Amino acid sequence: MAEVILLPIGICLLIGFAQNNTPEAKAKRQQAMIERMKKMGEKRRYINKFIYEIPELSFYEAEQLKSKLGDIYEQWNDE
């Protein structure tokens, strides 16, 4: 009885695993990861450029501002 239930589940898992590990699926996941990394880099460049234009900030203040602006930038950019 257990074999009757486990066999279809095992077949479905095997098919799903095979579909997710095709070269096309791997390339698609890799491309998505590259896009996410590019967006992160753009955000950091934008924030760093803004912060480095404020000469009165100490290193500690600049790091706090980077953290806070990063959160605000992500929320603003998502909307």
N, C-alpha and C positions, 0 to 999 in steps of 0.2 A: 504494500500500500504506500509506504513512504517513497519507494522508487518512482511510483507513478506521479507523485507531486514534485519530487526533487529533479527528475529528468528534464521537464520543460523549463524549470527555473534555471538549471545549469545551462541548457541550450541558449536561453535568452541572454544570460550573462556572457556566454562565450561569443555570441553574435555581437553584443554591445561592445565587448572588449576589442574584437577584431575591427569593428567599424571606427572606433576611436583611435586606433593605432595605425591607420593607413597613412601613407606619406602625405596625402592631401590634408588629412585632419591635423597631422603634426605641423605642416606648413601654415595652416590657418591659425593654430594656437600660437605659433611662433610670431606670426605677423601681428596678431592681437597684442602680444607681449611687447613687441617693438613699438607699437603705437602708444601703449600705456607709458612706456619709458620715455618716449619723445615728449608726451604731454607733461610728465613730471619734470623733465629738463627745462621745458619752456616756462613752467611755473617758477622754478627756482631761479632762472635767469632774470625773469621779470621782477621778482621780489628782491633779489640781490642787487640789481641795478637801482631799484628804488631806495633801498636801505643805504647803499654806499654813497648816495648823493646827499646824505644827512651827515655832515662832518662832526656834529656835536655828540653823537652817540658813542658810548663806550662799547667794548666788545660784548659785554654781558647784556646791555640794553639792545644791541643789534640782534643778538641771538633770540632774545625774548620777542622782539618785534617780528623777526622772521617766522617764528613759530606761530604767532598770532595771525599775521598776514597770510600765512600759508593756509590756515583753516578758513579764513574769510574768503580768500581767492578761490578755494575749492568750492565753497558753497555758492559763491557768485557765478562761477563758471559753469556749474551744473544746472543752474536755472535758466 
